[in-house]
Amino acid sequence: MELKKIFFLNSQHKGEKPGYFYLNNETFVHPTNTSLLSLILFNNSKDFHLPSTFQIEADEIIDIIINNIDFAPHSFHLHGYHVWILAQVNSNDGYLNQSKLKTIAYNEINPIYRDTFTINPFSYLVFRFKTNNPSLWMMYCHND
């Protein structure tokens, strides 16, 4: 099956709010007047976007690359899916960007399959999944 989209996420604790982590410089803010699902279900625009969300079509193959730009390991959980861990590097091995994408070795033969994973400090992790479970699904950190 053909890869359709690649998303890059940078994860870090910025120190602005104790205990808050950020993905691509945004932290989750719960809507004050309605649920996330209601916002999406009752909006007439197909191009409706909320901060920190991705609209993904059904039956696509998606790679997500998370750079942990932080001094501590960072665990994540993705609801609604299990994912294949294709690449993960040791602490302090650096980050992955578009220019380095073709230099990494993917494990596509027998990758780990799970819904929760940990990214080492100052490193990255690449995971893949097929969007065969349509709905609104949350991915969030599992740090205490």
N, C-alpha and C positions, 0 to 999 in steps of 0.2 A: 504494500500500500504506500502511496506517495505522501511524503511529508508536505503539509500545507502551510503551516505557520510556525514561526519561532518567536518567542517572547523572551526578552532579557529583563530580569528583575535584580535590583540592588537592594540588599537587606542590611540594615544597620540600626544601631541605637544612637540617636543623635544627641542625647543628653538634654534636649529641650524640655521634655516631660519625663520625669523618672518612671521607668518601667514600660515606656512606649517604644515599640520598634517601628521602623518605617520600611516600606517597599517603594522604591523609586521616589523617595522624598515625601511620601504620603503615609499617614497612619489612619487606621480605621476610625471613623466617626459614625456612631449609630444615628440614623435619621430620627429627628425629634417628633415627627408628626405621623409617621406610618411605617409599615414594614418594608424591607427591601423588595420582597416579592410583590407587594401591592404596587409599589412604584413602577415596577416593570410590567406587571400584568395590565394595569389600567392606563398605561401611557400609549398614545396612538402613534408615536413615532418609532419607526423601525430602527432608527439610529440613536436611540436613547442611551445615554452613557452616565454612569455614576463615577465618582472618583474611585480609583483603584479597582476598576472592573474591566473585563475583557468580554466582548461579544464574540462568541465562537459558534460557527455553524455546526450542524449535526454531521456525524460521520467524517470528521476531519482528523488528521493525524497532527498532533501538536507537540512541539518540543518547548520546554520551558527551562531556561538557564537562570539559576539564582546565584548571584555573587554575594558571598557573605563578607561585607566590608566591616567586620567587627572583630573584636578581640576574643570573643567567646563562641563556642559552637551554637548553632541555631537550628532548632527542630521545627518542622512544618508538618501539617496534616491537611490533606485534600479530601473534602467530603465528596461522595458520589462516585469516586473512581479509585482504582488502583493504578499505579504508574510503573513504568519500567525505568529503573535507574541506569542510564546509559554511560555516564561518566561522573567520576567524583575524584577530587584530588586531595592531597594531604594539606594540613595546616600550613599557611604561609607560602603556598605554591602560586598564589596570584589569582587574578580574575580573568574571566573570559569575556571577550568583546567580539564584534563582528569580524574584525581583521584576523583574529586568532581561531575563528570557528573551524576552519578546514584543517587545523593542525592537531586537533584532539582525536584520540582514538576512542570511538564509541564501542561499547560492549553490546553488540546486537545479537550475539549468539545465544547467551543464556543470562540475560540481565536479571537483577533482583527485581521482584514484583511486590509492591507494597503501597500503603496509603499514608504512611508517616515516615519521615526520613530526617536525618541530621546533616547539616552542612558544617564542615570544619571552619575554624577561624581563618580569615584572610584567604579564602579559597572559593571554589564553585562546585556546583552539582548540576547535572543535566538530566532531566527526566522527560519521558514521552508517554502520551496516552492517546486513545482514540475517543472522540467525543460521541459516544454511543449511549449516553444516559442524559438526555436533554432536561435541563432545569436550571435553576439558580443554585450554584454550588460555591461554597466558601472554602478558601484556603487560608490558613492562619498559622501563626507561630504557636509552639507548645512550650515556650520558655516561661518559667515561673518568675 
